[in-house]
């Protein structure tokens, strides 16, 4: 068996950035996407880390991402930043706008960032975590090509439509929730197919609308929402935030992110709130409450270990399967 590859953070960033630039992405965009990829990987979100980077690389080669796109950011009113990604990647647009977004939230109490005309937005929690690290409460929503059946439907009408939420604690950590509206992420089904393994029977439907444990049939059918109609309702809410309010493609109208030469035209909605303007002692109270929930009631509070995992990766590095490392290293422009 070929040994896995361990990379220190700078080496991992260089791997991602170099591969992206070799297939035509400008340096600033490649830097932003490489950093988001590394952050996801170091946080233990491998499915939306370097494994997902190969989707971006294929999309650049095939024309689904414009590697030279320069995001256009406008501010129709002081609290709102609107970004036309211009067929590029939302990570780059958010990277450009983040400092102003934070400044506006601190001054006004609230600010909103929207993006459209984007490829997939990657790890949604990355956007919320960036703001929580600045002391803000954040909510983020995104959509993409239709993969998920709506309530009562057997065909895909929504993307997995994840929703993320982050809130800062006084000690620098933050609560972070990042979950799809589907019973599982599409990449989990794709990974099961690659391994030749079955999936749980409540994850997806086949093309005929029947529950299936075959990941290949699931990819030709539709994912199911978590919690039935309740999860599907959240998917609709995310669709309205991420596509309706941003002007992005509805999921039904979004081209495939894995094939063709057209961008999915995905949308991203991010709301930032300044908790200090609402409650002076918010972060201290939240930290005490999180500690009480965890210590006295055994509650798992998501996100608390993200910083420690990323710090561990700073010294120990990240481990990539040799096949994935070789695949990323091999990308070249046609």
HUVEN-V410628 format. One record per backbone hydrogen bond with DSSP energy under -1.0 kcal/mol. NH is the residue of the N-H (numbers start at 1). CO is the residue of the C=O. E is the energy in kcal/mol with one decimal. If there is no record, write none. Layout:
nh:NH co:CO e:E
nh:NH co:CO e:E
This chain:
nh:5 co:320 e:-3.1
nh:7 co:318 e:-2.9
nh:12 co:8 e:-2.5
nh:13 co:9 e:-2.8
nh:14 co:10 e:-2.1
nh:15 co:11 e:-2.3
nh:16 co:12 e:-2.3
nh:17 co:13 e:-2.9
nh:18 co:14 e:-2.6
nh:19 co:15 e:-2.0
nh:20 co:16 e:-2.4
nh:21 co:17 e:-2.4
nh:22 co:18 e:-2.2
nh:23 co:19 e:-1.1
nh:24 co:21 e:-1.5
nh:25 co:20 e:-2.2
nh:26 co:67 e:-2.6
nh:30 co:26 e:-2.6
nh:31 co:27 e:-2.7
nh:32 co:28 e:-1.9
nh:33 co:29 e:-2.5
nh:34 co:30 e:-2.5
nh:35 co:31 e:-2.2
nh:36 co:32 e:-2.1
nh:37 co:33 e:-2.3
nh:38 co:34 e:-2.6
nh:39 co:35 e:-2.7
nh:40 co:36 e:-2.1
nh:41 co:37 e:-2.3
nh:42 co:38 e:-3.0
nh:43 co:39 e:-1.5
nh:44 co:41 e:-1.6
nh:45 co:40 e:-2.9
nh:48 co:45 e:-1.4
nh:49 co:46 e:-1.6
nh:51 co:46 e:-1.1
nh:53 co:49 e:-1.3
nh:55 co:52 e:-1.2
nh:56 co:52 e:-1.2
nh:57 co:53 e:-2.3
nh:58 co:54 e:-2.6
nh:59 co:55 e:-2.3
nh:60 co:56 e:-2.2
nh:61 co:57 e:-2.1
nh:62 co:58 e:-2.5
nh:63 co:59 e:-1.2
nh:64 co:59 e:-1.9
nh:65 co:59 e:-1.4
nh:66 co:87 e:-2.6
nh:69 co:66 e:-1.6
nh:72 co:84 e:-2.6
nh:74 co:82 e:-2.7
nh:80 co:77 e:-1.8
nh:81 co:112 e:-3.0
nh:82 co:74 e:-3.2
nh:83 co:114 e:-2.6
nh:84 co:72 e:-2.9
nh:85 co:116 e:-2.7
nh:87 co:117 e:-2.1
nh:88 co:85 e:-1.3
nh:93 co:89 e:-1.2
nh:94 co:90 e:-2.9
nh:95 co:91 e:-2.1
nh:96 co:92 e:-2.0
nh:97 co:93 e:-1.9
nh:98 co:94 e:-2.0
nh:101 co:97 e:-2.6
nh:102 co:98 e:-2.5
nh:103 co:99 e:-2.2
nh:104 co:100 e:-2.6
nh:105 co:101 e:-2.1
nh:106 co:102 e:-2.3
nh:107 co:103 e:-1.8
nh:108 co:104 e:-3.1
nh:109 co:105 e:-2.0
nh:111 co:272 e:-2.2
nh:112 co:79 e:-2.7
nh:113 co:270 e:-2.7
nh:114 co:81 e:-2.3
nh:115 co:268 e:-2.3
nh:116 co:83 e:-1.7
nh:118 co:266 e:-1.4
nh:119 co:88 e:-1.7
nh:126 co:123 e:-1.1
nh:127 co:124 e:-1.1
nh:128 co:124 e:-1.1
nh:129 co:125 e:-3.0
nh:130 co:126 e:-1.9
nh:131 co:127 e:-1.3
nh:132 co:128 e:-2.4
nh:133 co:129 e:-2.2
nh:134 co:131 e:-1.1
nh:135 co:132 e:-2.0
nh:136 co:131 e:-2.0
nh:137 co:273 e:-2.3
nh:138 co:166 e:-2.5
nh:139 co:271 e:-2.1
nh:140 co:164 e:-2.5
nh:141 co:269 e:-2.4
nh:142 co:162 e:-1.3
nh:143 co:267 e:-1.4
nh:146 co:251 e:-1.5
nh:147 co:158 e:-3.8
nh:148 co:158 e:-3.6
nh:149 co:223 e:-2.6
nh:153 co:150 e:-2.2
nh:157 co:148 e:-3.1
nh:158 co:148 e:-2.2
nh:163 co:179 e:-2.4
nh:164 co:140 e:-2.7
nh:165 co:177 e:-2.5
nh:166 co:138 e:-2.3
nh:167 co:175 e:-1.9
nh:169 co:173 e:-2.8
nh:172 co:169 e:-1.4
nh:175 co:167 e:-2.6
nh:176 co:302 e:-2.2
nh:177 co:165 e:-2.9
nh:179 co:163 e:-2.1
nh:181 co:160 e:-3.1
nh:183 co:224 e:-3.2
nh:188 co:185 e:-1.1
nh:189 co:185 e:-1.1
nh:190 co:186 e:-2.3
nh:191 co:187 e:-2.4
nh:192 co:188 e:-2.0
nh:193 co:189 e:-2.2
nh:194 co:190 e:-2.1
nh:195 co:191 e:-1.8
nh:197 co:192 e:-2.7
nh:199 co:213 e:-2.4
nh:203 co:200 e:-1.4
nh:205 co:222 e:-3.3
nh:206 co:210 e:-2.8
nh:209 co:206 e:-2.2
nh:212 co:204 e:-1.7
nh:218 co:214 e:-2.3
nh:219 co:215 e:-2.0
nh:222 co:205 e:-1.7
nh:223 co:147 e:-3.4
nh:224 co:203 e:-2.8
nh:226 co:181 e:-2.2
nh:228 co:225 e:-1.1
nh:230 co:227 e:-1.4
nh:232 co:228 e:-1.9
nh:233 co:229 e:-2.2
nh:234 co:230 e:-1.6
nh:235 co:231 e:-2.1
nh:236 co:232 e:-1.9
nh:237 co:233 e:-2.2
nh:238 co:234 e:-2.8
nh:239 co:235 e:-2.3
nh:240 co:236 e:-2.1
nh:241 co:237 e:-2.1
nh:242 co:238 e:-3.6
nh:243 co:239 e:-2.3
nh:244 co:239 e:-1.7
nh:245 co:240 e:-2.2
nh:247 co:243 e:-1.5
nh:249 co:265 e:-2.1
nh:253 co:250 e:-1.6
nh:254 co:251 e:-1.1
nh:266 co:118 e:-3.1
nh:268 co:115 e:-2.2
nh:269 co:141 e:-2.7
nh:270 co:113 e:-2.7
nh:271 co:139 e:-3.1
nh:272 co:111 e:-3.1
nh:273 co:137 e:-3.0
nh:274 co:109 e:-2.3
nh:277 co:274 e:-1.1
nh:278 co:275 e:-1.4
nh:279 co:275 e:-3.1
nh:282 co:279 e:-1.9
nh:285 co:281 e:-2.6
nh:286 co:282 e:-2.9
nh:287 co:283 e:-2.3
nh:288 co:284 e:-2.1
nh:289 co:285 e:-2.3
nh:290 co:286 e:-2.8
nh:291 co:287 e:-2.2
nh:292 co:288 e:-2.2
nh:293 co:289 e:-2.8
nh:294 co:290 e:-2.4
nh:295 co:291 e:-3.1
nh:296 co:292 e:-2.3
nh:299 co:293 e:-2.3
nh:304 co:301 e:-1.0
nh:306 co:303 e:-1.5
nh:309 co:305 e:-2.4
nh:310 co:306 e:-2.5
nh:311 co:307 e:-2.6
nh:312 co:308 e:-2.3
nh:313 co:309 e:-2.0
nh:314 co:310 e:-1.3
nh:316 co:312 e:-3.0
nh:317 co:313 e:-1.7
nh:318 co:7 e:-2.8
nh:320 co:5 e:-3.1
nh:325 co:321 e:-2.6
nh:326 co:322 e:-2.8
nh:327 co:323 e:-2.1
nh:328 co:324 e:-2.5
nh:329 co:325 e:-2.3
nh:330 co:326 e:-1.3
